[in-house]
Amino acid sequence: MKEQISDNLNNPNELEKLYRNNKSLFKTEFNKLYPTLEDKPVAQFWNERLNFDTPSISWGKSGELVFVIVASLLAGFLAKLPDFIGINEEFYYSRNIAFIILPILIVYFSWKKKLNLRKIGLALGLLVVAFIFINALPNPKSSDTLILSCIHLPLFLWSILGFTFTGNNLRDSENRIDFLRYNGDAVVMSTLILIAGIILTGLTMLLFSLIDVDIYEFYFEYVVIFGIAATPIVATYVTQTNPQLVNKVSPVIAKIFSPLVLITLVFYLIAIIYTGKDPFNDRDFLIAFNFLLIGVMAIVVFSIAETSKETKRNASLVILFLLSLVTIVINGIALSAIVFRISEWGITPNRIAVLGGNILILANLLLVSFLLFKTSFRNGSVAEVNGAIAKYLPIYSIWTIIVTFLFPFIFMFK
């Protein structure tokens, strides 16, 4: 290997092949050879590439750390607000749970991305309007439009978060894809933090039980609640200050889970046929089916967002293409079931909301599947797929606005 490296210093293509064939051996032999090649620019380049010292974990600037600590305490306070001031818990959490975390993250990215005052004012203004609107809605004993507004409001706030995350380059497709990557990274980091928190909780309970001190109620009422509320904020801060911690983990997770989800869905569809389950007449099954569709669609989108920009064909792109096809089948079943229920039992807010959402997802899936097919089997590129996803995100936001703010008036708060 040492002789091959030395002989091919002026042949970048062959040198790269040697490196990819056996990276560890290449590094070992190159490091032995490097003292004799220090004066050569190409050798200096490879030395930096192979021996670059990854920066240690950064905790950011002191001002950012103070912001995260204060924001985490504020999130915990908001999570416990009904206990502190006697608000009805069902009313508060059903309408305001999204306001515990998302506004804090919106403020964080407004500051982090250095948004101009006009965009900061717009984001905060939308938050205020959303808060007043959802809490001013009538509270009848049964209201489908109220439930729909409460379900879609977090998605609207998520859209505002995306608006602030993209900074002053809202129309940049790559910024929108970075936002999706951030979501995937934040979910991974939040999961790791929660797992660590569960272990700490178990250890704490055990240690205090050994000395006969009962801290169960206090610990779960305050420490656990504050910890859960702070998790997305801390996870966001860590991913933004130390991207090297998760920017390689998320793509690996996406590549592992995509084939597993594909296999699971294929067997699930076979099981549906075998068991004779009927989403056309079973409302609960149809609801579960639609949640499955949304979950799989999210996996497809985030997996594509985490995929490399390389245009070469690879197995992961083919798997994503097959997964998108299976998801189209699931969407087709759900969509036909909804149309059937509307034709049989008439229009309701729930049916129209689900129908509209499924049509949007189907259109998105068809476009993504076509571009994945081009990328996997023709001369397309992953950048095209990413661009299509990025351009489609505002359409989801528009539908979210319609369901959240207009449905209550269209259907007279029923």
C-alpha positions in Angstrom: 0.0 0.0 0.0 2.8 2.4 0.9 4.4 2.0 -2.6 1.0 2.5 -4.3 0.4 5.7 -2.4 3.8 7.0 -3.3 3.5 6.1 -7.0 0.0 7.7 -7.3 0.5 11.0 -5.5 0.0 12.8 -8.8 -3.0 10.6 -9.7 -6.0 11.9 -7.6 -8.4 9.3 -9.0 -6.2 6.3 -8.2 -5.4 7.7 -4.8 -9.0 8.1 -4.0 -9.6 4.5 -5.1 -6.9 3.2 -2.8 -8.4 5.2 0.1 -11.9 3.8 -0.4 -10.7 0.2 -0.9 -9.2 0.2 2.6 -9.4 3.4 4.6 -7.8 2.2 7.8 -4.8 0.7 6.0 -4.5 3.7 3.8 -4.3 6.0 6.8 -1.8 3.9 8.6 0.6 3.6 5.6 0.2 7.2 4.6 1.1 8.4 8.1 4.3 6.3 7.9 5.1 7.8 4.5 4.2 11.4 5.3 7.4 12.6 6.9 9.1 12.1 3.6 6.4 14.0 1.7 5.8 17.0 3.9 6.9 19.4 1.2 4.3 18.2 -1.3 0.9 20.1 -1.4 -1.1 16.9 -2.2 0.5 15.1 0.8 -0.4 18.1 3.0 -4.0 17.9 1.8 -4.3 14.2 2.5 -2.6 14.7 5.9 -5.3 17.2 6.9 -8.0 15.0 5.5 -6.9 11.9 7.3 -5.8 13.4 10.6 -8.2 16.3 11.1 -8.9 16.8 14.8 -12.6 16.9 15.2 -13.5 19.9 17.4 -14.6 19.0 20.9 -18.1 19.6 22.1 -19.0 23.2 22.2 -21.4 24.8 24.7 -21.7 28.0 22.7 -21.4 31.5 24.0 -22.4 32.3 27.5 -25.4 34.4 26.3 -26.8 31.4 24.4 -26.3 29.1 27.3 -28.2 31.6 29.6 -31.0 31.8 27.0 -31.3 28.0 27.0 -31.4 27.8 30.8 -34.0 30.5 31.1 -36.0 29.2 28.1 -36.1 25.7 29.7 -37.3 27.0 33.0 -40.0 29.0 31.2 -41.1 25.9 29.3 -41.4 24.0 32.5 -43.4 26.9 34.1 -45.8 27.0 31.1 -46.2 23.2 31.4 -47.2 23.5 35.0 -49.2 26.7 34.6 -52.6 25.1 35.3 -51.3 23.9 38.7 -49.9 27.4 39.5 -53.0 29.5 38.7 -55.9 27.0 38.7 -56.7 26.9 35.0 -58.8 24.0 33.8 -56.2 21.4 32.6 -58.3 20.0 29.8 -59.0 23.5 28.3 -55.4 24.6 28.8 -53.5 21.6 27.3 -55.9 20.9 24.5 -55.6 24.4 23.1 -52.2 25.6 24.3 -49.8 22.7 24.5 -48.0 23.9 21.3 -47.3 27.2 23.0 -45.2 25.6 25.6 -42.2 24.8 23.3 -42.7 26.2 19.8 -42.8 30.0 20.6 -39.5 29.6 22.5 -37.9 27.9 19.6 -39.3 30.6 17.2 -37.7 33.3 19.4 -34.4 31.3 19.5 -34.1 31.0 15.7 -35.2 34.6 15.2 -32.2 35.6 17.3 -29.9 32.9 16.0 -30.6 33.6 12.3 -30.5 37.4 12.9 -33.9 38.0 11.3 -34.8 41.6 10.4 -37.3 43.4 12.5 -40.1 43.1 9.9 -39.9 39.3 9.9 -39.5 39.1 13.7 -42.6 41.3 14.0 -44.5 39.1 11.5 -43.6 35.9 13.4 -44.5 37.3 16.8 -47.7 38.8 15.4 -48.8 35.4 14.0 -48.1 33.8 17.3 -50.3 36.3 19.2 -53.1 36.0 16.6 -53.0 32.2 16.9 -53.0 32.3 20.7 -56.0 34.7 20.9 -57.9 32.8 18.2 -57.6 29.3 19.7 -58.4 30.4 23.2 -61.4 32.5 22.1 -63.1 29.7 20.3 -66.4 28.5 21.9 -66.2 25.5 24.1 -69.3 23.4 23.3 -69.6 19.8 24.6 -69.0 18.4 21.1 -67.2 20.4 18.3 -65.3 18.7 15.5 -64.0 22.0 14.2 -62.6 22.9 17.7 -60.8 19.5 17.8 -59.5 20.1 14.2 -58.2 23.5 15.1 -56.4 22.2 18.2 -54.8 19.4 16.2 -53.7 21.6 13.3 -52.5 24.6 15.4 -49.2 23.0 16.3 -48.6 22.4 12.6 -49.3 26.1 12.0 -46.8 27.1 14.7 -44.3 24.6 13.2 -44.7 26.5 9.9 -43.8 29.7 11.7 -40.8 27.9 13.2 -39.8 27.0 9.6 -40.2 30.6 8.6 -37.8 31.8 11.3 -35.4 28.9 10.7 -34.9 29.8 7.0 -33.8 33.2 8.1 -33.7 35.9 5.5 -33.6 33.4 2.7 -37.2 32.1 2.8 -37.3 31.1 -0.8 -34.1 29.1 -0.7 -35.0 25.4 -1.2 -31.8 24.2 0.5 -32.7 26.2 3.7 -36.1 24.5 3.8 -34.4 21.1 3.5 -32.1 22.1 6.3 -35.2 22.8 8.3 -36.4 19.2 7.8 -32.9 17.9 8.6 -33.0 20.0 11.8 -36.3 18.3 12.8 -34.8 14.9 12.2 -31.7 15.7 14.2 -33.7 17.3 17.0 -35.9 14.2 17.3 -32.8 12.0 17.5 -31.1 14.2 20.1 -34.4 14.5 22.1 -34.8 10.8 22.2 -31.2 10.3 23.5 -31.8 13.0 26.2 -35.1 11.3 27.2 -33.4 7.9 27.4 -30.7 9.4 29.6 -33.4 11.1 31.7 -35.3 7.8 32.2 -32.1 6.1 33.4 -31.4 9.0 35.8 -35.0 8.9 37.1 -34.7 5.2 37.8 -31.4 5.6 39.5 -32.7 8.5 41.6 -35.8 6.6 42.7 -33.7 3.7 43.7 -31.1 5.7 45.7 -33.7 7.6 47.7 -35.8 4.5 48.3 -32.7 2.9 49.9 -32.7 5.7 52.6 -36.5 5.6 53.0 -37.1 9.1 51.5 -40.2 9.5 49.4 -39.6 12.0 46.6 -41.8 10.3 44.1 -44.6 12.9 43.9 -42.3 15.9 43.9 -39.8 14.4 41.4 -42.5 13.5 38.9 -44.5 16.7 39.4 -41.6 19.0 38.9 -38.3 17.5 37.9 -39.8 15.2 35.2 -42.3 17.7 33.9 -39.6 20.5 33.7 -37.2 18.0 32.1 -39.6 16.9 29.4 -40.5 20.5 28.6 -36.8 21.5 28.3 -35.8 18.5 26.2 -36.7 19.9 22.7 -35.0 23.2 23.6 -31.8 21.6 24.9 -31.8 19.2 21.9 -32.2 22.2 19.5 -29.3 24.0 21.2 -27.0 21.0 21.1 -27.7 20.3 17.4 -27.1 23.9 16.5 -23.9 24.3 18.4 -22.5 20.8 17.8 -23.8 19.6 14.4 -21.1 17.0 14.2 -22.8 15.0 17.0 -25.9 14.0 15.0 -25.3 15.0 11.3 -23.9 11.5 10.7 -26.2 9.6 13.0 -29.5 10.8 11.4 -28.7 9.6 7.9 -27.6 6.2 9.3 -30.9 5.9 11.2 -32.8 6.9 8.1 -31.0 4.2 6.1 -31.7 1.6 8.7 -35.4 2.4 9.3 -36.4 2.9 5.7 -36.0 -0.8 4.6 -37.5 -1.9 7.9 -40.6 0.3 7.5 -40.9 -0.9 3.9 -40.9 -4.6 4.9 -43.3 -3.8 7.8 -45.8 -2.0 5.5 -45.8 -4.7 2.9 -46.6 -7.4 5.5 -49.1 -5.0 7.1 -51.0 -4.6 3.8 -51.0 -8.4 3.3 -52.3 -8.8 6.9 -55.1 -6.4 6.2 -56.2 -8.4 3.2 -55.9 -11.7 5.2 -57.9 -10.4 8.2 -60.5 -8.7 6.1 -60.2 -5.3 8.0 -62.4 -2.7 6.3 -61.4 1.0 6.5 -64.5 1.8 4.5 -66.9 1.0 7.4 -64.6 0.9 10.4 -64.1 4.6 11.5 -61.5 3.8 14.2 -59.5 1.7 11.7 -59.6 4.5 9.1 -58.3 7.0 11.7 -55.5 4.7 12.6 -54.8 4.1 8.9 -54.5 7.9 8.3 -52.1 8.3 11.3 -50.0 5.5 9.7 -50.0 7.3 6.4 -48.8 10.6 8.0 -46.1 8.7 10.0 -44.8 6.9 6.9 -45.0 10.1 4.8 -42.8 11.9 7.5 -40.3 9.0 7.4 -40.1 9.3 3.6 -39.6 13.1 3.6 -37.1 13.1 6.5 -35.2 10.1 4.9 -34.9 12.0 1.6 -33.8 15.2 3.5 -31.0 13.2 5.2 -29.9 11.6 1.9 -26.7 12.8 0.3 -26.8 15.1 -2.6 -24.9 12.7 -4.8 -26.7 11.8 -8.0 -25.3 8.2 -8.2 -27.7 5.4 -7.9 -27.7 3.5 -4.6 -29.8 1.1 -2.7 -31.2 3.7 -0.2 -32.7 5.7 -3.1 -34.3 2.6 -4.5 -35.7 1.6 -1.1 -37.1 5.2 -0.7 -38.7 4.9 -4.1 -40.3 1.5 -3.2 -41.4 3.0 0.2 -43.1 5.9 -1.6 -44.9 3.5 -3.9 -46.2 1.5 -0.9 -47.3 4.7 0.8 -49.2 5.7 -2.4 -51.1 2.4 -2.1 -51.9 3.2 1.6 -53.0 6.7 0.6 -55.2 5.3 -2.2 -57.0 3.0 0.3 -57.5 5.8 2.8 -58.6 8.3 0.2 -61.1 5.9 -1.4 -62.5 5.0 2.1 -63.0 8.7 2.9 -64.7 9.4 -0.4 -66.9 6.4 0.2 -67.9 7.6 3.7 -68.7 11.1 2.3 -70.9 9.6 -0.4 -72.7 7.4 2.1 -73.1 9.6 5.1 -72.5 13.1 3.9 -70.0 15.9 4.5 -68.5 16.6 8.0 -65.6 18.8 9.0 -63.5 15.7 9.9 -64.1 14.1 6.6 -63.3 17.2 4.6 -60.1 17.8 6.6 -58.9 14.3 6.1 -59.9 14.3 2.5 -58.0 17.5 1.8 -54.9 16.3 3.7 -54.8 13.0 1.9 -55.2 14.7 -1.5 -52.2 16.9 -0.7 -50.1 14.0 0.5 -51.0 11.9 -2.6 -50.0 14.7 -5.0 -46.7 15.1 -3.0 -46.1 11.4 -3.1 -46.7 11.1 -6.8 -44.2 13.9 -7.5 -41.6 12.5 -5.1 -42.0 9.0 -6.4 -41.5 10.2 -10.0 -38.4 12.1 -9.1 -37.0 9.2 -7.0 -37.6 6.9 -10.0 -35.6 9.3 -12.2 -32.8 9.5 -9.6 -32.7 5.7 -9.1 -33.0 4.5 -12.7 -32.4 7.4 -14.9 -30.3 10.6 -14.8 -32.1 12.5 -12.1 -30.6 13.9 -8.9 -31.4 13.9 -5.3 -31.3 17.7 -5.4 -34.4 17.6 -7.7 -36.2 15.5 -5.1 -35.2 17.8 -2.3 -36.3 20.8 -4.3 -39.7 19.3 -5.0 -40.2 18.6 -1.2 -39.0 22.1 -0.3 -41.4 23.8 -2.7 -44.3 21.7 -1.5 -44.0 22.6 2.2 -45.9 26.0 1.9 -48.9 24.1 0.4 -49.2 22.1 3.7 -48.9 25.3 5.6 -51.8 26.9 3.6 -54.0 23.8 4.2 -53.1 24.0 7.9 -54.2 27.7 8.0 -57.5 26.8 6.3 -58.4 24.0 8.8 -57.2 25.9 11.9 -58.7 29.3 11.2 -61.5 28.9 8.6 -63.1 25.6 9.3 -64.8 26.8 12.6 -66.5 29.6 10.6 -67.2 27.5 7.5 -69.0 24.8 9.6 -70.4 27.2 12.2 -68.3 25.8 15.1 -69.9 22.4 14.8 
